[in-house]
Each structure stands twice: as structure tokens, then as C-alpha cells.
């Protein structure tokens, strides 16, 4: 019988409350975690937020108008302006570089945030947040992908460090 060993542990984070950390080294390109949760439409997401059942920061945009109401582990990964992971395809967290044992695993939330215009057109506020990642290249705010500094957007697009729906929208079919 083989025993599956988790490469992740949740513990206190200097970035924000709790975070997810590597229990062993993770190699560049390695799949870290499949973000899981209940699929929901934009309308269902707004209803859950308006009813106080959901924090507006928790649902993950996974396609045009489609969200994932993240489970506890998936929502515990913190944001960083200098991330060591990214969302590949729709919601597969993947290492951008080698990650050391004990290192917090982070991704740039902005790389999956492209629905601001649609949200505004429906009369809802667009979620943004003051960034507390502490990275030397911190932009100070977590916001829509299109509002990232041009060099950072270009880096993510060139290296394909964003979900497929973002790559299609901003980089075409490269």
C-alpha cells in the first residue's frame, strides 16, 4: 500500500493571517495544488456575497462569468507581487520556480481578475485590496490584470503565467 504524503501545510503567515507552506522542495513547473470548490455563476456569486454567505475576495474567476467558491485550503494561498506559483489552465497552482521546504506558496491574485468592467456594468463594486505582501516589487494594490504595470503584465503573458482565459483575452492564441 502506498501512502500519499501532502506537500502542503497551513500555518501562520507574515503576509496575512494564515498561509500555505511547502513541506518539501517543489520543482519549477511542478503541480502544487488543484484549486477546488463549488462552481458558480457571476449571478450566484453576487447573491452569496450580498447575502453575507461569501466574502467578496474568496471566489476565484475561472472563466468568463464562471467562479469557483474555493474550499478552505484553496482560499488560504496568499497573494504576492513576487509569486512563486501561478494558475495554469483554469485552476492548477503550479510552481514558477523551485520552492524551498518551509517557503510560503503564493500567487498573484491579479492574474485571474479580469471581470471588472462586467461587474461595474451590473452595478456592483469591483473588489480590490491594499497589498501587504512585502515584496520589493510590490505594486501596493491587488487589482484587475489590465491595471498591473505593463512590464509585469508582459512578463506574465510571455511566460504564460496566467489562466488560459486570461491568456486568450490578452495574449491571443500564442
C-alpha positions in Angstrom: 0.0 0.0 0.0 1.4 3.4 -0.9 0.8 6.4 1.3 0.2 9.8 -0.3 2.3 12.5 1.5 1.0 16.1 1.4 3.5 18.6 0.2 1.4 21.4 1.9 0.8 22.6 5.4 -1.3 25.6 6.6 0.2 27.8 9.3 0.7 31.4 10.4 1.8 33.8 7.6 3.6 37.1 7.8 1.6 38.2 4.7 -1.9 37.6 6.0 -3.1 35.5 9.0 -2.6 32.0 7.7 -0.9 30.8 4.5 0.1 27.6 2.8 3.7 26.4 3.0 5.7 23.7 1.3 6.6 20.7 3.5 9.2 19.6 1.0 11.1 21.2 -2.0 8.9 21.8 -5.1 10.4 21.9 -8.5 9.7 24.6 -11.1 6.8 23.6 -13.3 5.5 21.1 -10.7 1.8 21.0 -10.0 1.3 22.1 -6.4 -2.5 22.1 -5.9 -5.7 21.9 -7.8 -7.9 24.7 -6.6 -11.2 23.2 -5.6 -14.6 24.4 -4.6 -18.1 24.7 -5.9 -18.6 26.2 -9.4 -20.9 29.2 -9.5 -22.1 31.8 -12.0 -21.4 35.5 -11.5 -25.1 36.0 -10.5 -24.8 33.2 -7.9 -21.5 34.7 -6.6 -23.1 38.2 -6.2 -26.1 36.7 -4.4 -23.8 34.8 -2.0 -21.8 38.0 -1.3 -24.9 40.1 -0.9 -26.4 37.6 1.5 -23.3 37.6 3.6 -22.6 33.9 2.8 -19.4 34.7 0.9 -16.5 37.1 1.3 -16.1 39.1 -2.0 -12.4 38.2 -2.0 -13.0 34.4 -1.9 -14.5 33.3 -5.3 -11.9 32.6 -8.0 -12.7 33.6 -11.5 -12.0 30.5 -13.7 -13.7 31.5 -17.0 -15.9 34.3 -18.4 -18.7 34.7 -15.8 -17.7 31.5 -14.0 -16.3 31.3 -10.5 -15.1 28.7 -8.1 -16.3 29.2 -4.5 -12.9 28.0 -3.1 -12.7 25.4 -0.3 -10.8 26.2 2.8 -7.3 25.1 1.7 -7.6 26.7 -1.8 -8.6 30.1 -0.3 -5.7 30.0 2.1 -3.0 30.6 -0.5 -1.9 34.2 -0.2 -1.2 36.8 -2.8 2.3 38.1 -3.6 3.5 40.6 -6.2 6.6 38.4 -6.4 4.8 35.0 -6.5 6.5 31.6 -6.6 3.4 29.9 -8.2 0.7 30.7 -10.9 -2.6 29.4 -12.0 -2.2 27.1 -15.1 -5.1 26.2 -17.4 -8.1 27.0 -15.2 -7.2 26.4 -11.6 -4.0 24.3 -11.3 -1.5 26.0 -9.0 2.0 25.4 -10.5 5.5 26.4 -9.4 7.0 29.3 -11.3 10.4 28.5 -9.8 11.9 26.0 -7.4 10.3 26.4 -4.0 12.2 25.6 -0.8 10.9 23.4 2.1 9.2 25.8 4.5 8.6 28.5 2.0 5.1 30.1 1.7 3.4 29.4 -1.6 1.9 32.5 -3.2 0.4 33.5 -6.5 -0.6 36.9 -7.9 -4.4 37.2 -7.5 -4.4 39.9 -10.2 -3.6 37.2 -12.8 -7.2 35.9 -12.5 -9.0 39.2 -12.1 -10.3 40.4 -15.5 -14.0 40.9 -14.9 -14.1 44.4 -13.5 -15.9 46.0 -16.4 -18.6 43.4 -16.4 -19.0 43.7 -12.6 -19.2 47.5 -12.8 -21.8 47.3 -15.6 -24.0 45.2 -13.3 -23.8 47.9 -10.6 -21.6 46.0 -8.2 -18.3 47.3 -6.8 -15.1 45.7 -8.1 -13.0 44.0 -5.4 -9.5 45.5 -4.8 -7.3 45.3 -1.8 -4.3 47.0 -0.4 -1.4 44.7 -0.9 0.6 43.6 2.2 2.9 41.1 0.5 6.1 43.0 1.4 7.9 42.1 -1.9 10.4 44.6 -3.1 8.4 44.9 -6.4 5.0 45.3 -4.6 2.6 47.5 -6.5 0.6 48.4 -3.4 -2.8 47.2 -4.5 -4.4 43.9 -5.7 -6.4 44.9 -8.7 -7.5 43.8 -12.2 -4.9 42.2 -14.5 -5.2 45.0 -17.0 -4.3 47.5 -14.3 -1.0 45.8 -13.4 2.2 47.7 -14.5 2.8 47.0 -18.3 6.1 45.2 -17.7 4.5 42.8 -15.2 1.6 42.0 -17.5 4.0 41.4 -20.3 6.1 39.1 -18.1 3.1 37.0 -17.1 1.8 36.8 -20.7 5.2 36.0 -22.3 5.8 33.2 -19.8 2.2 32.1 -19.8 1.9 32.6 -16.0 -1.9 33.1 -16.0 -5.0 31.0 -16.5 -5.9 30.1 -20.1 -8.9 32.5 -20.2 -6.6 35.4 -19.3 -4.0 34.4 -21.9 -6.7 34.2 -24.6 -8.1 37.6 -23.7 -4.8 39.4 -23.5 -2.2 37.4 -25.5 -4.3 35.8 -28.2 -3.6 32.2 -29.2 0.1 32.2 -28.9 
